Amino acid sequence: MKNEFMRQHSPPDIPPWIIWVQVSMFAILYAVWALPETILIRHICLIVGALLGVYELYQFRALLKTKYAISVWLVLGIFIWATFHLLFLSNNFALQFEEFSSIWKRTVLGAIFASGLGLAIVSQSPSQQRTYWPLFYLGLLAPSLIYVIKYVLTLYGQQWGAIIPEYLKLSPGSSPFYLPKTAYVCFCLPALAVALGQLRRNIDHHLWFSWSNIIYALTAPLVLFVFYGENIKNGVVYSAFLIIVFLALLLLADFKRHWVQKMALIVGVLLAGTFFLVSHIQKNESWRTLASDAKVATNTEQFDQWKFNGTHGYPNNEIGKMVSITNYERIAWGTAGVGLLVQNPLGYGLIERSFGHLSKKVWPDSLLHQSHSGWLDLALGLGFPGITLVLAALILAMRQIQQLLRVKKDASIPKTSQAPWLSAAWWILLASLIMWCTTEISQKVFFDSLIFWIALGSSLALSAQYHQVSGTDELVP
C-alpha cells in the first residue's frame, strides 16, 4: 500500500544547475580533500555545497517527517551528542572546543552538502541523472589519478629535464606536501568499491562489454597500483575483501545465466589477485610473523614496550626474532584500547587522540596517540552513545539501500535511474565500514568524509524510497 503522506507530496523541482554546481564542487573537493595546503579550496567547496544543500533540504522538508528519514536524523543525532558532550561531559574543554570549531564545523558543512545533494539528485529525470555520473565518478578517481601523475613525475621528471615542483612529487614525511598512507586508503578505496558495484550491476543486467565496464575494470588495477606503490597492507586487505564480496555476489545472482563469462571473470580475477598478493606478501615479512607477533602483543602486561613508541625497544616473538613493529604495536594498542573503552563508556570527547589522553590517565609515562583502529579511536572519543549513532546511521542507510536494490526471485535488481547512485553509496559505505576497522583514520578530513558518505547514503535512500513509494520513479530506457 502506498504511503499517503508521500504520495500526496509531489517532488520539488530542483533546477539542474544547482546539482551541476554541487557535483562539480564534490569532484574538486574529493580531488584535494586529503592534499596539504588546499584548505581554502576545500572550504569553498564545502560552503558552496552546503549553501545549496540548505535550499534542497528546505525543498524536501516534507520527506524528513517520514519513517524513511530515520538514518538522516541519526546523522543529526551525532552532532547533538557531540554538542552535549562538549557542554556537560568534557574532559578537556579547550581541546574539544578547538575540534568543535574545526573538524565538527567542516563535518556539519559536509553533512548538509551531502544530504541536500542526495535528496535532489534522484529527483531529476533519468536522462539528467546519467549526465551527472561521469563527473561524480571522475571525482572519485581523482586521488588515484593524482598519485599516478606524481609517481611518474617523481620517477621520470629529472630524466625528462623537467623542473617538478614539490607539490607534484611523492614527498617524504618531512615535507609539507607529504601524504600519509592513511589518506590513500581513505580516498582511493571508495573508487574501487564503486567500480566493483557498477560492474556487478551491469553484469546483473547482462551488460558485459561496454566502455563504462572497461573504465570500471581499469579502476581496480589503478587503485591497487597506489596501494602497492605505497606498500599499504591495509589497502591490499580491504581491496581483497571487496573483490571477494563482488565475486560472491556474482555467483549468488542467477549463476546459470552467462555462467561461462562469470567463471572466466572469476578465474581471471583470482589469478591476477593471487599474483598480486604473492608479490605483496614477499615484499612484507610482517605478514609471515603475524600469528607469533600477536601472541606477544596480546600479553600487554608482560610485554609493555607498546606504551613507549620504541624508546624501550621491542620484545622477541616465539621464533626468536624481534616482533614486527607494525604487528606488535597495532595489536597491543587495540587490546589496550578496548580496556580503556570499557573503563570510559562515555568517551574522552576528541575525534583525534582520545586514546593517548585516556592512556595518560592510566599509564602517565606512556607515549601513545591513536590505537590505529578508526572505530576504536572514535568510540574512545565519542563513547558508546556516539559510536552507536554513527554505526546505526551507516548500517541503516546500507540496509535501506539494499532493500531498494534487492534482487527478486523473478527479476534482477530494479533497473531504475537511481540504481547507479544507490549502488555507489552502498559500496562506499561498505568500504568505509571495513577501512575504519584497522586504519589510523579517526582524524580531520577522514572523519569529515565518513559523515559525508553516511549523509549522502541516508539522503539517497530517503529520496529513492519516496519516489518508489509515491510511484514517481521512472525506468531507464
KEDOKOL-8752 format. One line per 10 residues: number of its first residue (from 1); for each residue x, y, z of C-alpha. Coordinates in steps of 0.02 Angstrom, whole numbers, padded with zeros to 5 digits. Layout:
BEGIN
NUM) X:Y:Z  ...
//
This chain:
BEGIN
1) 00000:00000:00000  00068:00170:-00046  00109:00290:00091  -00025:00426:00083  00087:00562:00152  00223:00531:00024  00101:00505:-00118  00016:00672:-00086  00178:00772:-00087  00244:00797:-00263
11) 00435:00802:-00278  00511:00977:-00280  00579:01039:-00444  00764:01071:-00410  00848:01167:-00554  00982:01057:-00636  01113:01194:-00623  01110:01178:-00434  01154:00994:-00443  01286:01029:-00576
21) 01369:01152:-00458  01363:01030:-00314  01431:00883:-00414  01570:00998:-00478  01608:01053:-00300  01613:00870:-00247  01733:00823:-00388  01852:00965:-00342  01834:00933:-00155  01868:00747:-00170
31) 02020:00776:-00279  02104:00888:-00150  02019:00833:00012  02173:00746:00080  02306:00857:-00002  02404:00978:00109  02394:01165:00077  02220:01153:-00001  02113:01212:00145  02046:01365:00053
41) 01986:01260:-00094  01907:01134:00025  01816:01268:00122  01749:01350:-00035  01683:01182:-00099  01604:01138:00068  01523:01308:00094  01453:01319:-00083  01389:01140:-00073  01313:01168:00099
51) 01225:01330:00050  01142:01242:-00096  01110:01094:00019  01011:01204:00139  00897:01255:-00005  00873:01073:-00056  00838:01016:00121  00707:01151:00138  00625:01099:-00025  00621:00916:00032
61) 00574:00955:00212  00413:00851:00198  00517:00693:00173  00605:00722:00338  00441:00689:00429  00429:00510:00367  00492:00348:00442  00615:00331:00298  00713:00479:00366  00775:00389:00523
71) 00954:00372:00460  00957:00558:00416  00900:00601:00592  01032:00485:00664  01164:00589:00574  01091:00743:00659  01097:00647:00823  01287:00630:00805  01306:00819:00808  01183:00838:00953
81) 01281:00710:01055  01446:00796:01016  01374:00962:01075  01304:00884:01233  01472:00801:01269  01563:00966:01247  01446:01061:01363  01417:00933:01501  01542:00789:01491  01701:00873:01433
91) 01868:00806:01496  01966:00943:01408  01852:01086:01357  01987:01186:01267  02038:01043:01153  01859:00989:01123  01806:01166:01079  01953:01179:00960  01891:01023:00871  01714:01089:00877
101) 01766:01245:00783  01868:01150:00654  01832:00965:00624  01650:00973:00678  01618:01134:00582  01681:01056:00420  01587:00896:00456  01423:00991:00478  01451:01080:00313  01490:00916:00227
111) 01336:00831:00301  01221:00971:00240  01306:00968:00070  01287:00779:00053  01109:00772:00121  01046:00905:00001  01136:00826:-00147  01070:00653:-00108  00890:00714:-00093  00898:00816:-00252
121) 00995:00708:-00372  00871:00565:-00382  00727:00687:-00406  00795:00728:-00578  00741:00643:-00739  00832:00481:-00784  00925:00564:-00928  00980:00707:-00816  01041:00589:-00679  01151:00500:-00805
131) 01235:00663:-00857  01298:00695:-00679  01375:00522:-00660  01537:00542:-00762  01589:00697:-00664  01548:00614:-00499  01650:00460:-00545  01794:00566:-00608  01798:00649:-00437  01811:00477:-00355
141) 01955:00430:-00470  02048:00594:-00446  02152:00545:-00291  02216:00388:-00379  02250:00481:-00541  02342:00617:-00447  02451:00485:-00365  02496:00408:-00533  02541:00580:-00602  02652:00613:-00451
151) 02729:00441:-00465  02776:00466:-00648  02841:00643:-00621  02943:00590:-00469  03018:00440:-00560  03048:00516:-00731  03039:00705:-00710  03226:00731:-00694  03261:00612:-00839  03148:00720:-00947
161) 03242:00876:-00893  03087:00949:-00813  03086:01051:-00653  02949:00972:-00550  02877:01073:-00404  02872:00987:-00236  02683:00977:-00231  02685:00870:-00388  02807:00743:-00314  02787:00598:-00195
171) 02858:00681:-00041  02944:00607:00113  02870:00625:00287  02970:00782:00324  02896:00876:00176  02747:00993:00197  02669:00904:00046  02686:00729:00120  02528:00624:00110  02515:00479:00235
181) 02463:00304:00185  02301:00327:00280  02246:00460:00158  02270:00345:00008  02165:00210:00091  02026:00330:00137  02012:00419:-00031  02062:00283:-00156  01968:00132:-00089  01794:00208:-00123
191) 01833:00217:-00310  01872:00031:-00313  01714:-00007:-00214  01604:00095:-00332  01685:00017:-00486  01650:-00159:-00420  01471:-00110:-00380  01440:-00041:-00553  01519:-00192:-00636  01410:-00307:-00534
201) 01255:-00204:-00578  01296:-00206:-00764  01330:-00393:-00765  01166:-00425:-00675  01084:-00331:-00818  01178:-00442:-00942  01288:-00298:-01000  01463:-00369:-01016  01551:-00268:-01149  01540:-00078:-01143
211) 01653:00072:-01125  01590:00101:-00948  01637:-00077:-00898  01811:-00051:-00968  01831:00105:-00860  01765:00015:-00706  01878:-00134:-00738  02032:-00022:-00756  01992:00061:-00590  02042:-00095:-00494
221) 02224:-00103:-00555  02235:00087:-00539  02189:00084:-00354  02293:-00072:-00320  02442:00014:-00402  02427:00152:-00273  02421:00028:-00129  02565:-00074:-00199  02670:00081:-00236  02647:00145:-00059
231) 02658:-00030:00016  02492:-00010:00107  02446:-00176:00188  02276:-00114:00247  02231:-00057:00073  02276:-00227:-00001  02172:-00320:00129  02020:-00208:00106  02034:-00220:-00083  02041:-00409:-00073
241) 01888:-00410:00039  01787:-00301:-00080  01837:-00407:-00229  01785:-00566:-00137  01615:-00487:-00097  01598:-00439:-00281  01638:-00616:-00340  01522:-00693:-00211  01377:-00582:-00266  01408:-00631:-00446
251) 01397:-00814:-00400  01238:-00790:-00298  01144:-00690:-00431  01068:-00803:-00563  01228:-00901:-00595  01151:-01007:-00732  01143:-00857:-00845  01310:-00815:-00928  01397:-00942:-00816  01541:-00961:-00941
261) 01578:-00774:-00938  01559:-00769:-00749  01678:-00914:-00722  01804:-00837:-00842  01794:-00672:-00748  01810:-00756:-00578  01959:-00862:-00632  02043:-00711:-00711  02018:-00604:-00555  02079:-00743:-00441
271) 02236:-00773:-00544  02277:-00588:-00553  02237:-00568:-00368  02345:-00716:-00319  02493:-00648:-00417  02471:-00477:-00336  02453:-00547:-00160  02604:-00661:-00175  02709:-00514:-00233  02642:-00407:-00092
281) 02673:-00539:00042  02851:-00567:-00021  02876:-00380:-00002  02815:-00383:00179  02890:-00509:00300  02771:-00446:00435  02630:-00549:00358  02728:-00709:00391  02756:-00670:00575  02581:-00603:00612
291) 02524:-00750:00718  02681:-00759:00826  02685:-00570:00846  02503:-00570:00900  02540:-00690:01044  02665:-00567:01113  02558:-00413:01080  02404:-00478:01171  02510:-00505:01328  02509:-00319:01366
301) 02561:-00336:01549  02717:-00440:01523  02774:-00352:01366  02734:-00167:01389  02853:-00091:01260  02699:-00042:01157  02672:00106:01275  02833:00197:01233  02840:00223:01045  03001:00123:01025
311) 03103:00211:01160  03109:00049:01263  03143:-00065:01116  03035:-00212:01065  03019:-00394:01125  03058:-00552:01029  02922:-00669:00968  02916:-00858:00994  03030:-00891:00845  03167:-00786:00925
321) 03153:-00635:00810  03107:-00460:00857  02921:-00434:00828  02863:-00337:00677  02837:-00164:00749  02679:-00138:00647  02602:-00303:00702  02653:-00288:00884  02603:-00108:00915  02436:-00111:00824
331) 02377:-00271:00908  02436:-00213:01080  02357:-00041:01057  02194:-00121:01005  02195:-00234:01158  02231:-00088:01274  02104:00023:01186  01962:-00099:01214  02002:-00099:01400  02003:00091:01404
341) 01834:00097:01316  01757:-00016:01447  01825:00098:01583  01766:00256:01492  01598:00216:01411  01553:00398:01379  01718:00436:01291  01851:00568:01313  01770:00687:01188  01900:00706:01050
351) 01895:00639:00873  02085:00639:00872  02198:00557:01002  02071:00516:01138  02168:00352:01154  02326:00446:01200  02239:00559:01327  02149:00414:01412  02311:00313:01414  02399:00453:01507
361) 02274:00434:01648  02315:00250:01670  02499:00249:01617  02567:00426:01649  02734:00387:01565  02657:00319:01405  02689:00398:01234  02530:00346:01144  02422:00439:01020  02300:00328:00923
371) 02254:00145:00928  02263:00126:00738  02083:00066:00734  01971:00205:00672  01814:00135:00752  01901:00106:00918  01978:00280:00918  01810:00356:00875  01724:00256:01012  01855:00314:01138
381) 01817:00492:01084  01627:00489:01068  01590:00348:01190  01463:00210:01165  01319:00333:01128  01417:00422:00993  01487:00269:00905  01315:00188:00912  01239:00337:00821  01374:00333:00687
391) 01365:00146:00656  01175:00143:00666  01160:00280:00535  01286:00193:00421  01211:00018:00436  01031:00078:00423  01073:00177:00265  01153:00020:00191  01001:-00084:00238  00880:00040:00160
401) 00983:00047:00001  00994:-00142:-00007  00806:-00154:00007  00787:-00032:-00137  00910:-00134:-00241  00851:-00305:-00185  00853:-00450:-00306  00682:-00530:-00328  00661:-00712:-00373  00589:-00671:-00542
411) 00691:-00516:-00583  00862:-00439:-00564  00899:-00276:-00475  00767:-00148:-00523  00836:-00054:-00671  00792:00120:-00613  00880:00284:-00644  00927:00288:-00459  01017:00121:-00460  01194:00184:-00502
421) 01187:00312:-00361  01113:00192:-00235  01239:00057:-00282  01383:00181:-00267  01326:00236:-00095  01306:00057:-00032  01479:00004:-00090  01562:00162:-00021  01479:00133:00148  01538:-00048:00145
431) 01715:00012:00107  01702:00140:00248  01639:00008:00369  01790:-00104:00342  01925:00029:00318  01888:00104:00488  01923:-00063:00572  02113:-00064:00568  02164:00105:00497  02225:00258:00592
441) 02085:00360:00519  01994:00445:00663  02054:00620:00624  02024:00778:00524  01968:00755:00343  01944:00568:00363  01804:00595:00488  01732:00732:00377  01723:00610:00231  01647:00470:00336
451) 01500:00578:00390  01485:00647:00213  01461:00471:00144  01339:00421:00280  01237:00579:00250  01240:00552:00061  01187:00370:00077  01049:00412:00201  00976:00551:00093  00989:00450:-00068
461) 00893:00308:00017  00762:00429:00083  00733:00514:-00084  00735:00350:-00182  00612:00272:-00060  00498:00421:-00085  00499:00402:-00274  00471:00215:-00264  00327:00228:-00140  00246:00377:-00224
471) 00256:00294:-00394  00356:00435:-00474  00508:00329:-00513  00544:00302:-00697  00629:00157:-00781  00789:00182:-00876  00751:00163:-01062
//
